[in-house]
């Protein structure tokens, strides 16, 4: 699919902002660069680039940030380091609460919301030495894989400013791709880490459900479709940030108690291991998932490029091989989504002018949930359980399951969402505002780790074209092994 003429800021990163996070951390700890110099470089980069892309919002005062950087320099001078992120500027996705920094979630209902505490994941990043400089832009309440809202506006794609950045971690992805951040946090319900990563040529990881516990939370038992996770320009950085974010917390009973093994995650695959790897390529699920032209072929090209290293790729022969019916999984997914999102929106609708100030898609989610019964939810939960067993059986035979990270290329920035997908065989109408992201539900619904890896760009007569990602779904709680596999890309 050719892209329109793309526009990009003609400003290369400086030496500091060009570094990946692992190299930046080493430079800070060796005192090749001071934390103050790092902060100044990133603030200068943001000042030059962010007006074009609108990825970073609620930026803190420069003088305040330089004071924080100086404190981190003084700690290093005294021989003390907080950790891997010591002195590293970070902007937090604007769905996670941050002490003293507005958490608006893209909603006019929350414009005055300044939390008194940090989310658990933010606390962990601060403990590891991160300096929180502001937030990254999101869709309203994180709904819809298109980062725009009525408070801050739209975030533009890093490779074509006429296109969407994806979402809901769109601001984070673009800030990374344009070197305004060295790494970034995101969160994922229906591809919110994977879709913008693929569309901005970076890595985004949805960890195993419970690997990165979310706190505070009013629902620690059934709200298990969303998870926070890392985004990065390299797999090594992705693994290191996950190590910072991960870990059991007694307030979240469904969190994974087994520690994340960073040493294993960073260990390169040996030749003998590579030759034993088997990946199942789902493609478009034999025509079930409508996809725009060129998406499956560019993902297949990316897979073929690394299969030359020696591992085996099997192609889906039939739906019977899956062990589940995709249409029934979608229906069960809708029940879970309506139940969880609908209840979340109910709290905001109770606020003054809640219905008048809420975007139509969020209202539709809430209103669709009102007719759900407990019997429907239990039935969907039973089907979800059988779906997990089917995925588990597949992953007994395969090391990963692969499929595209999105079913369409990045679309026009002024479009709210695709209402149809034009495939090679015809046009398929979308029956919900998020149906075009159905390819992302399988990792989420099974609670499995999944990484979006960049695989290339669309064909274009006017430039490089638009990026696309490939999802790699790993074994249950196999985050470290999945990272090792992703490093081959």
N, C-alpha and C positions, 0 to 999 in steps of 0.2 A: 504494500500500500504506500504510494508516494505521499510525502508530507508537503505541506505548504512551505514557502520560503521561510526558513527559520531565522530568528534574530537572537543573538547572544551578546552579552557584554564583552567587549574586546579588552578585557583586563585580566592578564594572567595572574595566578596566585603568586604571592611573594614566597621567598624561601621558607618562611615559617608555616604559612597556611598551605603550602604544597605538601608538607610532610603528612604521612598517615599518623594515626594516633600512637601507635607503638614507637615509631621513630621520634615523634614529638615528646613522648614521655621520657625516652632515653636522653634527648637533647636537654630537657629541663633538669633531669636528675644529674646529668654530667656538667650542668651549668654552662652549656654551650649557648643557651638562651635563658634569660631570666623569665620568671612568670610575668613580670611587668612587660617585658618586650613581647611576649606571646599575646598578652591581653591587648596591647596596643595594636599589634599586627591584625588580630582578628576584628577588633572594633573598626579599624581602617577598612578592612575587607568588607565588613557588613555595611559600612557607610557608603562604599562605592557600588556594591552589587545589589543589596537588598531592595533599594527603591525600584529596581527593574522586576524582581521576582516576588517580592512580598512574602518571604518565607518566615522571617523572624519578626515577632510582635512583642509588645510589652517590654522592650529593651530597657534595662536599668541604666541609671545615670553613670556616665563614664568615670567621673571622679570617684564615685563609690566603688566601682569595679576595680579601679586602679589601686585603691586602698586595700581591697581584698587580695589583689595580686601581690602587693608589697608584703602583706602578712605571710603569704605563702613563700615568698622569697626569704623572709626572715627565718621561717621554720627550716628551710633547706640550709641556710647559713649556719644554723645551730645543729645541723646534722639530723634533722627530723623530716620525714616524709609521711604524708597521710596515706599514700598509696599510688597505684598506677595512674590515676587521673590527677595527681597533684598539680595544681595550677592550671588545669585545662579548662578553657571556657566551654560551657555547656548551656544550651537552651532546651528547656523541657517541653515536650508536647503539651499543648494547652487543654488536655483532658485530665492530666495528673495535677493534683493540688500542690501548690508551692507556697511556703510561708512568706508572707510579705510581698508576694508578686501576684498580680491578678490572675485568676483562673476563670476565664470567661466562656470557654467551650464553644466559642463562636456564636453565642446567644445573646441577644439584647436583654434577656431576662437576668443575665449574670454580670452585667457591665461593672457593677460595684462590688463584685465578689473578690475579696482579698483574704485568703485562708490564713489561719493562725498557725498551721502546721504543714509539714511536708508529707507527701505520700511516702510509703515505705521504700519504694524504688528510688525516689529522690534522695531520701535520707542516706541510702546506701551509696549513691553516687557522690554525695557530699563527703561522706566518711572516707571515700577513696580519693578525695582531694579535688573534686570538680568544683569550679566556681560557676554558679548559676547566673547567667547574664540576662535571661529573659525566657520567652516561650516560643514555640513554633506553631504556625497556623494550622487550623483544622476546619473541617466542615462543621456546621452547627450540630452540637452534641455528638460529633464524630460519625454522623449518619450519611452514607453515600460516599462512593470512592471518587470524590471530586472536591478538592479543598477550596471552598468559597463560603463566605458567610456575610451577613449584613453589617457586622461590626467592623471587620478588618478588610473585607474584600477577598479577592481570589489570589491564590498562589499559582504562578505560571511555571510551566514545565521548563526544566533546566536546559533542554535542547531545542525547544521551540516555544517562544513566549505566546504564540497564538493558541497553544494547546494546554489542556489541564495537566496538573502535576499528579493527579490521582489522589487517593486518600484512604483512610483519614490521616495518615502520617505524611501528608503531602508537604507540609512546611519543613518537616525534619529531613525528608528525602532531598528536597531541593537545596536546603542549607548545606547538606553534605556534598551534593554533586557540584555545587558552585564554590566549595571550599570556604563557606562561612562557619562551618563547624568541623572538627576532626572526627568525631563520632556523634551519634544521636540516639536518643531513646524513641521508641514508638509503641504503639499498642495495636492489637489485631483482634477483630471479631469476625469479619468476613473479608479477609485479605488486606486489612489496613496497613500492615507492615510490608506485605508482599507486592501488592499492586503498585504503590508509588515507588518501591525499590526497582521493580522491573521497568517502569516508565521513566526512571531517571538514571538508569545504568549503574546502580549500586547494589549492595547486598542487604536484604532485610530478613530477619529470622523471627518466626513465630515459635517460641520454645514449647516443649511439652507442657500441657496444661498442669499448672501447679509448680512449675520450675521457678517462675518469678511471681510469688504471691502478691496479690493486690490488697493493699490496706491504706486507709480505712475502707471498709465495705459494710453496707447494711445487709448484705446477703452473701454469706460465706458458704452456702450449701448448693444452691442451684445456679448461681450466676457464674457459670464455668465455661462460657463460650468466648469470653474476652481475656486476653493476657497481654501484659507488657513484654517488651523484648528489645533487642539491639538492632541498630542499623549502622553500616560502615562501608568504607570504600575497599576494604580488604577483609578476607575471611579471618585472618589473625586478629584484627581489631574487633571483629564481630564476636569471636570467642572470648576475648579479654573483657569486653563490656558485659557480655552475658555472665561471666564469672563475678563481676561486681554486682549485678542486679539479682542474681539467683541466691537461693537459700531458704531453708525452712523458717517459718515464723509461727509461734504457738497460737497466735490469734486467728490463723487461717488453717483450719483443720484438714483441708484437702490439699495443702501444699506438699510437694515432694520432700521427703526427709533425707533422702540420699544426696550428699553434696555433689555439685557439678564438678567433674574432673577436668580442669583446665589443662593439666599436663597431657592427658590423653588427647584432648581436643586439638592441641597444637602439634601433636606428633604426626609427621608426614606418613602417608601410606607407603608401605614397602611394595616392591614390585610383585612379590608373591601374593600380597593382599589384594592388589589391584586386579590381578588376573582372576581372582575368585569372586569379584564383585558382579552382581546381577541387578539390573535396573529394569523395571517394568514401565514402558512408555505407554501412557493412556491416550495421548493425543487429544482428539475431540470425543473420546468414548464412542468410537465407531459411529460418528454422526449425531450423537445425542446432544453434545454441546455445540451450539452454533458459534462459529468463529470467523472473523474477518480474514480475508485472503492474506496469505503470507505468514500468519502467526505460527501455525503448526510446522511449516517448512523451516522457518528460522530456528525454532526450538530443536527440530530434528537435526539441523545442521550443527547446532551447538553440541548436541548429544554425540553425533557422529565424530566430531572433532576430538572429543575426549575418549570415545570408545577405542580410538586408535592406540590408546595407552595399554589396552589389553583386556578390558572387562566386557561383559556381555550385556546387550540390550535386547529385551524381548518386547514385541509389539502386542498390544491387546488384540486377541483373536475374536472374542465375542463378549457380550454382556454377561454370559454365563460364567466366563472366567473370573469376573469380578466377585461373584458371590452375593451381590446385592442388586436391587433394581434402582437405577439413578432417579427415576421419577418419584418413587416412594420415599427415597432419602430426602429429596427436595421438599416433599409435603411435610415430612416430619421436622425438617429444618425450619420451615415456616412457622410451625406451631411453637417450637422453642424460641425462635426469634421474636414472634409476636408477644409471647409471655414475658420475656425478659426486657425487651425494648419498651413494650407497652407500659409495664409497671414503672420503668424508669421515667418515662415521659409524664406519667400521672402526677408525679411529685412537682414537676415544672408547670404543668397545667393548673395546679392549685395556686400558683403565684398570681399576683395582680396582673391582669392582661395576658395571662399565660397563653390562651388560645389565639389571641390576636397577634402575639409576638413570636409564635412558633412556626417554623417553616412547614409547608404542606406535607412533605414526606414524613416528618416526625409526627404530625397530627394523624396521618394515615396509619402509621404504625400503632399508635395508641388506640385509635378507633377500631382497628381490625382486631385488637386483643380483647375487646370488651365481650365478645361472644364466646370466648374460649371456655371450655369446661375442664374440670379436673380429669375426667375420663379421657378427653382428647390429649391432654398433656401426658398422662400415664401411657396411653397408647403410643404416642410419639417417642416417649422415653424407651419403651420396649423395642420399637423399631430401631432407635439409635443404638441400643445395646447389641442387636443382631448385626447392625452395620459395623460396629467396632470389631466384632468377632470375625466378620468377613475381611476387614482390613488387616486384622492380626494374622489371619491365615495367609494372606498374600505376602505379608512381611516376614513370615517364616521362610518363604521361598526366595524373597527378594531383599536386597539391602536398601532399596529406595524405590518409590513410585514417583514417576515424573509426569508432569503435564504443564501447559502454559500458565503463567501467572495472571493472565487476563484474556478475555475473549475478543477484545477489540483493541485497536491501537489508541494511543492518547487522542482524545477528541477535542473539538473546539472549546476554548475556554468559556465561551458564552452559553454553551449547552449545559443544562442541569444534569442530565444523564441520558444515555442512549435509549431511545424508545424502540429501536429495531437493530438487528445485526444483519448486514448484507454479506452473505456467504457466497462461495463459488456456485452453490446450487440454488440460491434464491434468497429472499428476504424473510427473516424470522422476527415477528413482533414480540416485544418484551411485555410480560404481564405484570411485572412489578418494577419499581425504580432501581432495584438491585439485581434483577435476574441475569444481567449481563456479566455478573461476577460469580455465577454458580460454580465455576471451576475452583473457587477457593474454599468451598464449604467442607470438602472431604477431610482435610487436615484438622480443621476446627472441630467438626462434629465428632471425630474420633479422638480428639485430644492429643494428636501426634505432633512431633516437631517437624517444622517445614521451613526451608530456606528458599528464597527467591534469588537465583543467580543470574547475572546479566549474560545474554547469549548473542547480542548483536543488534543491528539497526535495520529498519525497513529500507527498501530500495527507494531512491529519490534522485530526481534529475536536478534538484536544486541544492543539494548538500548531502550530509551524512544520513539524513532521515531520522526516524523515531526509534527509541530503544524498546526492547521487549525483554522480559525475564522468563525464566523457567523455574517452576516449583519442583523441589526435591522433598518428598515426604519420607521421613525416617521411621525407624522402628520405635515401639513404645519406650519412652524415656531414653532414647538413643541419641540425645543431643550432641554428645561429644563425637560419636562416630559419624553423624550426619555432617558435622563441621569438617571432619577429615575428608569426607567425600566431596563436599563443596569446594574445598581447596584445590581440587583438580581442575576447576573451572577458572 
